């Protein structure tokens, strides 16, 4: 494998941590709760949240935040793709078993 010419972006890691944290909660959490839990500055959390709201990855509910519908839609698409591949492979398997 060729040597990589890119660097990982710390900002992206923080965004991923926020999304994962929200998915682990049973109720909406505030930006401050996210910042404290992840030890990320509140300003950074709000910057990431604002973008994620625009993309529907996060939804605001009152002063709290929770996973948004875009994440669920991506998951549903992923599951559908897996099922389609399974069906295709099953069909192919049936054909070769005859």
Biopython code that builds the backbone (N, CA, C, O; Angstrom):
import numpy as np
from Bio.PDB.StructureBuilder import StructureBuilder

atoms = [
    (1, "UNK", "N", (0.842, -1.174, 0.000)),
    (1, "UNK", "CA", (0.000, 0.000, 0.000)),
    (1, "UNK", "C", (0.891, 1.241, 0.000)),
    (1, "UNK", "O", (1.872, 1.311, 0.740)),
    (2, "UNK", "N", (0.547, 2.198, -0.818)),
    (2, "UNK", "CA", (1.336, 3.420, -0.934)),
    (2, "UNK", "C", (1.243, 4.251, 0.341)),
    (2, "UNK", "O", (0.238, 4.233, 1.051)),
    (3, "UNK", "N", (2.319, 4.975, 0.604)),
    (3, "UNK", "CA", (2.337, 5.854, 1.770)),
    (3, "UNK", "C", (1.267, 6.931, 1.599)),
    (3, "UNK", "O", (1.131, 7.524, 0.528)),
    (4, "UNK", "N", (0.513, 7.173, 2.665)),
    (4, "UNK", "CA", (-0.565, 8.166, 2.563)),
    (4, "UNK", "C", (0.009, 9.573, 2.502)),
    (4, "UNK", "O", (1.045, 9.867, 3.099)),
    (5, "UNK", "N", (-0.673, 10.420, 1.782)),
    (5, "UNK", "CA", (-0.254, 11.818, 1.658)),
    (5, "UNK", "C", (-1.253, 12.740, 2.339)),
    (5, "UNK", "O", (-1.258, 13.946, 2.092)),
    (6, "UNK", "N", (-2.076, 12.192, 3.175)),
    (6, "UNK", "CA", (-3.095, 12.981, 3.866)),
    (6, "UNK", "C", (-2.892, 12.870, 5.367)),
    (6, "UNK", "O", (-2.202, 11.980, 5.862)),
    (7, "UNK", "N", (-3.511, 13.793, 6.067)),
    (7, "UNK", "CA", (-3.480, 13.761, 7.528)),
    (7, "UNK", "C", (-4.903, 13.681, 8.032)),
    (7, "UNK", "O", (-5.820, 14.243, 7.433)),
    (8, "UNK", "N", (-5.079, 12.985, 9.127)),
    (8, "UNK", "CA", (-6.399, 12.953, 9.758)),
    (8, "UNK", "C", (-6.665, 14.317, 10.377)),
    (8, "UNK", "O", (-5.755, 14.974, 10.883)),
    (9, "UNK", "N", (-7.900, 14.721, 10.329)),
    (9, "UNK", "CA", (-8.296, 16.031, 10.832)),
    (9, "UNK", "C", (-8.915, 15.879, 12.225)),
    (9, "UNK", "O", (-9.925, 15.194, 12.384)),
    (10, "UNK", "N", (-8.320, 16.505, 13.214)),
    (10, "UNK", "CA", (-8.808, 16.428, 14.587)),
    (10, "UNK", "C", (-10.251, 16.911, 14.686)),
    (10, "UNK", "O", (-11.034, 16.385, 15.477)),
    (11, "UNK", "N", (-10.594, 17.894, 13.896)),
    (11, "UNK", "CA", (-11.954, 18.429, 13.896)),
    (11, "UNK", "C", (-12.970, 17.362, 13.493)),
    (11, "UNK", "O", (-14.065, 17.299, 14.054)),
    (12, "UNK", "N", (-12.613, 16.537, 12.536)),
    (12, "UNK", "CA", (-13.510, 15.457, 12.105)),
    (12, "UNK", "C", (-13.696, 14.424, 13.208)),
    (12, "UNK", "O", (-14.792, 13.893, 13.390)),
    (13, "UNK", "N", (-12.619, 14.141, 13.944)),
    (13, "UNK", "CA", (-12.715, 13.193, 15.051)),
    (13, "UNK", "C", (-13.683, 13.710, 16.109)),
    (13, "UNK", "O", (-14.488, 12.952, 16.650)),
    (14, "UNK", "N", (-13.599, 14.999, 16.397)),
    (14, "UNK", "CA", (-14.497, 15.588, 17.394)),
    (14, "UNK", "C", (-15.948, 15.508, 16.927)),
    (14, "UNK", "O", (-16.842, 15.222, 17.723)),
    (15, "UNK", "N", (-16.180, 15.757, 15.652)),
    (15, "UNK", "CA", (-17.535, 15.667, 15.114)),
    (15, "UNK", "C", (-18.072, 14.245, 15.273)),
    (15, "UNK", "O", (-19.213, 14.046, 15.690)),
    (16, "UNK", "N", (-17.242, 13.265, 14.940)),
    (16, "UNK", "CA", (-17.647, 11.868, 15.070)),
    (16, "UNK", "C", (-17.956, 11.520, 16.517)),
    (16, "UNK", "O", (-18.923, 10.809, 16.791)),
    (17, "UNK", "N", (-17.149, 12.010, 17.439)),
    (17, "UNK", "CA", (-17.396, 11.757, 18.864)),
    (17, "UNK", "C", (-18.746, 12.326, 19.298)),
    (17, "UNK", "O", (-19.467, 11.700, 20.075)),
    (18, "UNK", "N", (-19.081, 13.509, 18.796)),
    (18, "UNK", "CA", (-20.368, 14.128, 19.143)),
    (18, "UNK", "C", (-21.520, 13.267, 18.630)),
    (18, "UNK", "O", (-22.463, 12.988, 19.370)),
    (19, "UNK", "N", (-21.448, 12.850, 17.381)),
    (19, "UNK", "CA", (-22.509, 12.022, 16.796)),
    (19, "UNK", "C", (-22.645, 10.710, 17.573)),
    (19, "UNK", "O", (-23.756, 10.302, 17.911)),
    (20, "UNK", "N", (-21.531, 10.057, 17.854)),
    (20, "UNK", "CA", (-21.583, 8.797, 18.602)),
    (20, "UNK", "C", (-22.143, 9.007, 20.006)),
    (20, "UNK", "O", (-22.926, 8.190, 20.490)),
    (21, "UNK", "N", (-21.749, 10.090, 20.660)),
    (21, "UNK", "CA", (-22.250, 10.393, 22.000)),
    (21, "UNK", "C", (-23.768, 10.559, 21.979)),
    (21, "UNK", "O", (-24.465, 10.015, 22.836)),
    (22, "UNK", "N", (-24.277, 11.304, 21.007)),
    (22, "UNK", "CA", (-25.726, 11.512, 20.919)),
    (22, "UNK", "C", (-26.470, 10.194, 20.734)),
    (22, "UNK", "O", (-27.565, 10.021, 21.269)),
    (23, "UNK", "N", (-25.892, 9.275, 19.991)),
    (23, "UNK", "CA", (-26.540, 7.978, 19.769)),
    (23, "UNK", "C", (-26.526, 7.085, 21.006)),
    (23, "UNK", "O", (-27.261, 6.100, 21.066)),
    (24, "UNK", "N", (-25.713, 7.416, 21.973)),
    (24, "UNK", "CA", (-25.648, 6.632, 23.205)),
    (24, "UNK", "C", (-26.601, 7.156, 24.278)),
    (24, "UNK", "O", (-26.750, 6.534, 25.330)),
    (25, "UNK", "N", (-27.242, 8.289, 24.023)),
    (25, "UNK", "CA", (-28.111, 8.908, 25.026)),
    (25, "UNK", "C", (-29.550, 8.428, 24.863)),
    (25, "UNK", "O", (-29.986, 8.116, 23.755)),
    (26, "UNK", "N", (-30.280, 8.372, 25.968)),
    (26, "UNK", "CA", (-31.683, 7.955, 25.898)),
    (26, "UNK", "C", (-32.627, 9.146, 25.801)),
    (26, "UNK", "O", (-33.829, 8.977, 25.595)),
    (27, "UNK", "N", (-32.078, 10.355, 25.952)),
    (27, "UNK", "CA", (-32.894, 11.567, 25.820)),
    (27, "UNK", "C", (-32.016, 12.666, 25.244)),
    (27, "UNK", "O", (-30.791, 12.548, 25.259)),
    (28, "UNK", "N", (-32.628, 13.740, 24.733)),
    (28, "UNK", "CA", (-31.827, 14.842, 24.208)),
    (28, "UNK", "C", (-30.889, 15.410, 25.280)),
    (28, "UNK", "O", (-31.228, 15.438, 26.463)),
    (29, "UNK", "N", (-29.721, 15.857, 24.855)),
    (29, "UNK", "CA", (-28.742, 16.451, 25.759)),
    (29, "UNK", "C", (-28.363, 17.837, 25.258)),
    (29, "UNK", "O", (-28.432, 18.116, 24.061)),
    (30, "UNK", "N", (-27.963, 18.697, 26.180)),
    (30, "UNK", "CA", (-27.584, 20.062, 25.817)),
    (30, "UNK", "C", (-26.159, 20.080, 25.269)),
    (30, "UNK", "O", (-25.391, 19.136, 25.450)),
    (31, "UNK", "N", (-25.834, 21.173, 24.599)),
    (31, "UNK", "CA", (-24.479, 21.341, 24.075)),
    (31, "UNK", "C", (-23.469, 21.330, 25.215)),
    (31, "UNK", "O", (-22.377, 20.780, 25.073)),
    (32, "UNK", "N", (-23.825, 21.932, 26.339)),
    (32, "UNK", "CA", (-22.917, 21.951, 27.481)),
    (32, "UNK", "C", (-22.679, 20.538, 28.018)),
    (32, "UNK", "O", (-21.554, 20.197, 28.382)),
    (33, "UNK", "N", (-23.724, 19.723, 28.068)),
    (33, "UNK", "CA", (-23.559, 18.332, 28.516)),
    (33, "UNK", "C", (-22.621, 17.569, 27.578)),
    (33, "UNK", "O", (-21.800, 16.768, 28.023)),
    (34, "UNK", "N", (-22.754, 17.826, 26.288)),
    (34, "UNK", "CA", (-21.871, 17.191, 25.306)),
    (34, "UNK", "C", (-20.436, 17.652, 25.536)),
    (34, "UNK", "O", (-19.511, 16.840, 25.581)),
    (35, "UNK", "N", (-20.261, 18.963, 25.679)),
    (35, "UNK", "CA", (-18.926, 19.535, 25.868)),
    (35, "UNK", "C", (-18.240, 18.966, 27.106)),
    (35, "UNK", "O", (-17.066, 18.600, 27.059)),
    (36, "UNK", "N", (-18.970, 18.895, 28.202)),
    (36, "UNK", "CA", (-18.400, 18.372, 29.451)),
    (36, "UNK", "C", (-18.064, 16.888, 29.308)),
    (36, "UNK", "O", (-16.973, 16.455, 29.679)),
    (37, "UNK", "N", (-18.997, 16.120, 28.773)),
    (37, "UNK", "CA", (-18.795, 14.674, 28.652)),
    (37, "UNK", "C", (-17.607, 14.331, 27.752)),
    (37, "UNK", "O", (-16.862, 13.391, 28.031)),
    (38, "UNK", "N", (-17.437, 15.091, 26.681)),
    (38, "UNK", "CA", (-16.388, 14.779, 25.710)),
    (38, "UNK", "C", (-15.128, 15.617, 25.892)),
    (38, "UNK", "O", (-14.142, 15.443, 25.177)),
    (39, "UNK", "N", (-15.178, 16.536, 26.870)),
    (39, "UNK", "CA", (-14.049, 17.439, 27.115)),
    (39, "UNK", "C", (-13.662, 18.201, 25.851)),
    (39, "UNK", "O", (-12.492, 18.274, 25.475)),
    (40, "UNK", "N", (-14.678, 18.761, 25.215)),
    (40, "UNK", "CA", (-14.516, 19.573, 24.014)),
    (40, "UNK", "C", (-15.069, 20.959, 24.341)),
    (40, "UNK", "O", (-16.104, 21.051, 25.001)),
    (41, "UNK", "N", (-14.419, 22.041, 23.905)),
    (41, "UNK", "CA", (-14.951, 23.375, 24.178)),
    (41, "UNK", "C", (-16.374, 23.547, 23.637)),
    (41, "UNK", "O", (-16.707, 23.039, 22.566)),
    (42, "UNK", "N", (-17.200, 24.265, 24.385)),
    (42, "UNK", "CA", (-18.602, 24.485, 23.984)),
    (42, "UNK", "C", (-18.712, 25.110, 22.602)),
    (42, "UNK", "O", (-19.592, 24.742, 21.823)),
    (43, "UNK", "N", (-17.831, 26.047, 22.291)),
    (43, "UNK", "CA", (-17.857, 26.686, 20.974)),
    (43, "UNK", "C", (-17.630, 25.692, 19.851)),
    (43, "UNK", "O", (-18.268, 25.770, 18.800)),
    (44, "UNK", "N", (-16.728, 24.766, 20.076)),
    (44, "UNK", "CA", (-16.463, 23.722, 19.083)),
    (44, "UNK", "C", (-17.682, 22.830, 18.921)),
    (44, "UNK", "O", (-18.065, 22.482, 17.804)),
    (45, "UNK", "N", (-18.289, 22.462, 20.047)),
    (45, "UNK", "CA", (-19.490, 21.622, 20.003)),
    (45, "UNK", "C", (-20.583, 22.326, 19.210)),
    (45, "UNK", "O", (-21.205, 21.717, 18.340)),
    (46, "UNK", "N", (-20.821, 23.596, 19.499)),
    (46, "UNK", "CA", (-21.892, 24.326, 18.805)),
    (46, "UNK", "C", (-21.599, 24.489, 17.317)),
    (46, "UNK", "O", (-22.517, 24.446, 16.498)),
    (47, "UNK", "N", (-20.335, 24.676, 16.960)),
    (47, "UNK", "CA", (-19.973, 24.779, 15.542)),
    (47, "UNK", "C", (-20.310, 23.481, 14.814)),
    (47, "UNK", "O", (-20.876, 23.505, 13.721)),
    (48, "UNK", "N", (-19.965, 22.364, 15.418)),
    (48, "UNK", "CA", (-20.258, 21.064, 14.805)),
    (48, "UNK", "C", (-21.762, 20.799, 14.764)),
    (48, "UNK", "O", (-22.283, 20.294, 13.769)),
    (49, "UNK", "N", (-22.451, 21.140, 15.843)),
    (49, "UNK", "CA", (-23.896, 20.919, 15.911)),
    (49, "UNK", "C", (-24.630, 21.749, 14.864)),
    (49, "UNK", "O", (-25.549, 21.250, 14.214)),
    (50, "UNK", "N", (-24.235, 23.006, 14.695)),
    (50, "UNK", "CA", (-24.913, 23.884, 13.726)),
    (50, "UNK", "C", (-24.851, 23.281, 12.325)),
    (50, "UNK", "O", (-25.853, 23.254, 11.610)),
    (51, "UNK", "N", (-23.676, 22.800, 11.937)),
    (51, "UNK", "CA", (-23.541, 22.187, 10.619)),
    (51, "UNK", "C", (-24.375, 20.917, 10.535)),
    (51, "UNK", "O", (-25.042, 20.673, 9.529)),
    (52, "UNK", "N", (-24.340, 20.105, 11.594)),
    (52, "UNK", "CA", (-25.067, 18.835, 11.592)),
    (52, "UNK", "C", (-26.580, 19.044, 11.544)),
    (52, "UNK", "O", (-27.296, 18.239, 10.950)),
    (53, "UNK", "N", (-27.068, 20.115, 12.164)),
    (53, "UNK", "CA", (-28.500, 20.433, 12.085)),
    (53, "UNK", "C", (-28.869, 20.766, 10.644)),
    (53, "UNK", "O", (-29.898, 20.313, 10.143)),
    (54, "UNK", "N", (-28.031, 21.554, 9.982)),
    (54, "UNK", "CA", (-28.291, 21.898, 8.576)),
    (54, "UNK", "C", (-28.387, 20.651, 7.706)),
    (54, "UNK", "O", (-29.166, 20.611, 6.754)),
    (55, "UNK", "N", (-27.595, 19.635, 8.034)),
    (55, "UNK", "CA", (-27.576, 18.386, 7.260)),
    (55, "UNK", "C", (-28.574, 17.355, 7.771)),
    (55, "UNK", "O", (-28.685, 16.265, 7.210)),
    (56, "UNK", "N", (-29.299, 17.695, 8.832)),
    (56, "UNK", "CA", (-30.290, 16.831, 9.464)),
    (56, "UNK", "C", (-29.662, 15.605, 10.129)),
    (56, "UNK", "O", (-30.334, 14.593, 10.329)),
    (57, "UNK", "N", (-28.383, 15.694, 10.470)),
    (57, "UNK", "CA", (-27.720, 14.623, 11.209)),
    (57, "UNK", "C", (-28.062, 14.726, 12.682)),
    (57, "UNK", "O", (-28.052, 13.728, 13.403)),
    (58, "UNK", "N", (-28.367, 15.945, 13.130)),
    (58, "UNK", "CA", (-28.759, 16.218, 14.510)),
    (58, "UNK", "C", (-30.032, 17.040, 14.464)),
    (58, "UNK", "O", (-30.222, 17.873, 13.577)),
    (59, "UNK", "N", (-30.907, 16.793, 15.441)),
    (59, "UNK", "CA", (-32.158, 17.550, 15.546)),
    (59, "UNK", "C", (-32.175, 18.240, 16.908)),
    (59, "UNK", "O", (-31.822, 17.650, 17.930)),
    (60, "UNK", "N", (-32.597, 19.512, 16.891)),
    (60, "UNK", "CA", (-32.728, 20.236, 18.149)),
    (60, "UNK", "C", (-34.128, 20.030, 18.707)),
    (60, "UNK", "O", (-35.119, 20.146, 17.985)),
    (61, "UNK", "N", (-34.202, 19.725, 19.992)),
    (61, "UNK", "CA", (-35.481, 19.575, 20.680)),
    (61, "UNK", "C", (-35.395, 20.410, 21.954)),
    (61, "UNK", "O", (-34.745, 20.012, 22.921)),
    (62, "UNK", "N", (-36.052, 21.567, 21.952)),
    (62, "UNK", "CA", (-35.916, 22.494, 23.075)),
    (62, "UNK", "C", (-34.490, 22.988, 23.140)),
    (62, "UNK", "O", (-33.954, 23.463, 22.138)),
    (63, "UNK", "N", (-33.847, 22.882, 24.331)),
    (63, "UNK", "CA", (-32.428, 23.261, 24.378)),
    (63, "UNK", "C", (-31.525, 22.044, 24.277)),
    (63, "UNK", "O", (-30.321, 22.146, 24.514)),
    (64, "UNK", "N", (-32.088, 20.896, 23.929)),
    (64, "UNK", "CA", (-31.292, 19.691, 23.780)),
    (64, "UNK", "C", (-31.134, 19.280, 22.327)),
    (64, "UNK", "O", (-31.750, 19.843, 21.422)),
    (65, "UNK", "N", (-30.292, 18.287, 22.137)),
    (65, "UNK", "CA", (-30.012, 17.774, 20.797)),
    (65, "UNK", "C", (-30.078, 16.253, 20.822)),
    (65, "UNK", "O", (-29.754, 15.617, 21.825)),
    (66, "UNK", "N", (-30.506, 15.683, 19.696)),
    (66, "UNK", "CA", (-30.593, 14.235, 19.543)),
    (66, "UNK", "C", (-30.278, 13.884, 18.096)),
    (66, "UNK", "O", (-30.259, 14.766, 17.238)),
    (67, "UNK", "N", (-30.029, 12.601, 17.810)),
    (67, "UNK", "CA", (-29.754, 12.214, 16.427)),
    (67, "UNK", "C", (-30.908, 12.626, 15.508)),
    (67, "UNK", "O", (-32.078, 12.538, 15.881)),
    (68, "UNK", "N", (-30.560, 13.070, 14.319)),
    (68, "UNK", "CA", (-31.567, 13.521, 13.367)),
    (68, "UNK", "C", (-31.963, 12.445, 12.370)),
    (68, "UNK", "O", (-31.401, 11.350, 12.377)),
    (69, "UNK", "N", (-32.919, 12.751, 11.520)),
    (69, "UNK", "CA", (-33.453, 11.758, 10.587)),
    (69, "UNK", "C", (-32.481, 11.323, 9.492)),
    (69, "UNK", "O", (-32.634, 10.233, 8.941)),
    (70, "UNK", "N", (-31.495, 12.138, 9.167)),
    (70, "UNK", "CA", (-30.568, 11.750, 8.103)),
    (70, "UNK", "C", (-29.754, 10.520, 8.492)),
    (70, "UNK", "O", (-29.435, 9.689, 7.642)),
    (71, "UNK", "N", (-29.422, 10.405, 9.771)),
    (71, "UNK", "CA", (-28.666, 9.238, 10.235)),
    (71, "UNK", "C", (-29.510, 7.975, 10.069)),
    (71, "UNK", "O", (-29.022, 6.952, 9.588)),
    (72, "UNK", "N", (-30.770, 8.055, 10.469)),
    (72, "UNK", "CA", (-31.670, 6.904, 10.334)),
    (72, "UNK", "C", (-31.846, 6.531, 8.863)),
    (72, "UNK", "O", (-31.888, 5.350, 8.520)),
    (73, "UNK", "N", (-31.949, 7.535, 8.000)),
    (73, "UNK", "CA", (-32.114, 7.272, 6.568)),
    (73, "UNK", "C", (-30.872, 6.590, 5.994)),
    (73, "UNK", "O", (-30.986, 5.681, 5.172)),
    (74, "UNK", "N", (-29.689, 7.025, 6.423)),
    (74, "UNK", "CA", (-28.460, 6.381, 5.953)),
    (74, "UNK", "C", (-28.396, 4.933, 6.425)),
    (74, "UNK", "O", (-28.001, 4.042, 5.672)),
    (75, "UNK", "N", (-28.783, 4.709, 7.659)),
    (75, "UNK", "CA", (-28.783, 3.342, 8.194)),
    (75, "UNK", "C", (-29.764, 2.465, 7.421)),
    (75, "UNK", "O", (-29.445, 1.331, 7.065)),
    (76, "UNK", "N", (-30.956, 2.994, 7.165)),
    (76, "UNK", "CA", (-31.960, 2.234, 6.416)),
    (76, "UNK", "C", (-31.448, 1.900, 5.015)),
    (76, "UNK", "O", (-31.655, 0.790, 4.526)),
    (77, "UNK", "N", (-30.783, 2.854, 4.374)),
    (77, "UNK", "CA", (-30.216, 2.612, 3.049)),
    (77, "UNK", "C", (-29.133, 1.545, 3.081)),
    (77, "UNK", "O", (-29.047, 0.705, 2.185)),
    (78, "UNK", "N", (-28.318, 1.586, 4.110)),
    (78, "UNK", "CA", (-27.255, 0.591, 4.278)),
    (78, "UNK", "C", (-27.850, -0.807, 4.460)),
    (78, "UNK", "O", (-27.412, -1.764, 3.822)),
    (79, "UNK", "N", (-28.849, -0.914, 5.335)),
    (79, "UNK", "CA", (-29.507, -2.202, 5.577)),
    (79, "UNK", "C", (-30.169, -2.706, 4.298)),
    (79, "UNK", "O", (-30.074, -3.890, 3.975)),
    (80, "UNK", "N", (-30.836, -1.815, 3.571)),
    (80, "UNK", "CA", (-31.481, -2.199, 2.312)),
    (80, "UNK", "C", (-30.442, -2.740, 1.321)),
    (80, "UNK", "O", (-30.681, -3.742, 0.648)),
    (81, "UNK", "N", (-29.305, -2.075, 1.240)),
    (81, "UNK", "CA", (-28.246, -2.534, 0.345)),
    (81, "UNK", "C", (-27.744, -3.919, 0.716)),
    (81, "UNK", "O", (-27.521, -4.763, -0.152)),
    (82, "UNK", "N", (-27.569, -4.147, 2.012)),
    (82, "UNK", "CA", (-27.136, -5.477, 2.466)),
    (82, "UNK", "C", (-28.161, -6.545, 2.107)),
    (82, "UNK", "O", (-27.805, -7.620, 1.625)),
    (83, "UNK", "N", (-29.442, -6.240, 2.347)),
    (83, "UNK", "CA", (-30.495, -7.205, 2.030)),
    (83, "UNK", "C", (-30.559, -7.478, 0.537)),
    (83, "UNK", "O", (-30.788, -8.615, 0.124)),
    (84, "UNK", "N", (-30.357, -6.448, -0.277)),
    (84, "UNK", "CA", (-30.365, -6.634, -1.731)),
    (84, "UNK", "C", (-29.225, -7.546, -2.161)),
    (84, "UNK", "O", (-29.398, -8.411, -3.020)),
    (85, "UNK", "N", (-28.059, -7.344, -1.556)),
    (85, "UNK", "CA", (-26.919, -8.205, -1.892)),
    (85, "UNK", "C", (-27.182, -9.637, -1.455)),
    (85, "UNK", "O", (-26.847, -10.581, -2.171)),
    (86, "UNK", "N", (-27.780, -9.800, -0.284)),
    (86, "UNK", "CA", (-28.117, -11.151, 0.188)),
    (86, "UNK", "C", (-29.078, -11.812, -0.790)),
    (86, "UNK", "O", (-28.886, -12.970, -1.162)),
    (87, "UNK", "N", (-30.112, -11.085, -1.208)),
    (87, "UNK", "CA", (-31.091, -11.639, -2.151)),
    (87, "UNK", "C", (-30.434, -12.012, -3.467)),
    (87, "UNK", "O", (-30.734, -13.058, -4.042)),
    (88, "UNK", "N", (-29.533, -11.153, -3.949)),
    (88, "UNK", "CA", (-28.829, -11.443, -5.193)),
    (88, "UNK", "C", (-27.955, -12.675, -5.071)),
    (88, "UNK", "O", (-27.921, -13.514, -5.971)),
    (89, "UNK", "N", (-27.249, -12.780, -3.958)),
    (89, "UNK", "CA", (-26.402, -13.952, -3.733)),
    (89, "UNK", "C", (-27.233, -15.216, -3.562)),
    (89, "UNK", "O", (-26.851, -16.283, -4.042)),
    (90, "UNK", "N", (-28.368, -15.098, -2.880)),
    (90, "UNK", "CA", (-29.247, -16.258, -2.696)),
    (90, "UNK", "C", (-29.770, -16.740, -4.040)),
    (90, "UNK", "O", (-29.843, -17.942, -4.295)),
    (91, "UNK", "N", (-30.133, -15.793, -4.899)),
    (91, "UNK", "CA", (-30.617, -16.145, -6.235)),
    (91, "UNK", "C", (-29.519, -16.839, -7.033)),
    (91, "UNK", "O", (-29.768, -17.836, -7.710)),
    (92, "UNK", "N", (-28.309, -16.306, -6.949)),
    (92, "UNK", "CA", (-27.181, -16.911, -7.659)),
    (92, "UNK", "C", (-26.879, -18.307, -7.111)),
    (92, "UNK", "O", (-26.596, -19.232, -7.872)),
    (93, "UNK", "N", (-26.942, -18.449, -5.794)),
    (93, "UNK", "CA", (-26.706, -19.744, -5.166)),
    (93, "UNK", "C", (-27.746, -20.765, -5.613)),
    (93, "UNK", "O", (-27.411, -21.915, -5.894)),
    (94, "UNK", "N", (-29.005, -20.346, -5.677)),
    (94, "UNK", "CA", (-30.083, -21.225, -6.127)),
    (94, "UNK", "C", (-29.823, -21.687, -7.556)),
    (94, "UNK", "O", (-30.062, -22.847, -7.893)),
    (95, "UNK", "N", (-29.335, -20.783, -8.390)),
    (95, "UNK", "CA", (-29.060, -21.104, -9.789)),
    (95, "UNK", "C", (-27.952, -22.148, -9.906)),
    (95, "UNK", "O", (-28.067, -23.081, -10.702)),
    (96, "UNK", "N", (-26.896, -22.004, -9.134)),
    (96, "UNK", "CA", (-25.775, -22.941, -9.265)),
    (96, "UNK", "C", (-26.021, -24.265, -8.550)),
    (96, "UNK", "O", (-25.330, -25.246, -8.825)),
    (97, "UNK", "N", (-26.982, -24.311, -7.645)),
    (97, "UNK", "CA", (-27.285, -25.559, -6.943)),
    (97, "UNK", "C", (-28.166, -26.492, -7.768)),
    (97, "UNK", "O", (-28.285, -27.674, -7.446)),
    (98, "UNK", "N", (-28.776, -25.980, -8.814)),
    (98, "UNK", "CA", (-29.684, -26.794, -9.619)),
    (98, "UNK", "C", (-28.949, -27.844, -10.394)),
    (98, "UNK", "O", (-29.568, -28.617, -11.125)),
]
sb = StructureBuilder()
sb.init_structure("model")
sb.init_model(0)
sb.init_chain("A")
sb.init_seg("    ")
for serial, (resi, resn, name, xyz) in enumerate(atoms, 1):
    if name == "N":
        sb.init_residue(resn, " ", resi, " ")
    sb.init_atom(name, np.array(xyz, "f"), 0.0, 1.0, " ", f" {name:<3s}", serial, name[0])
structure = sb.get_structure()
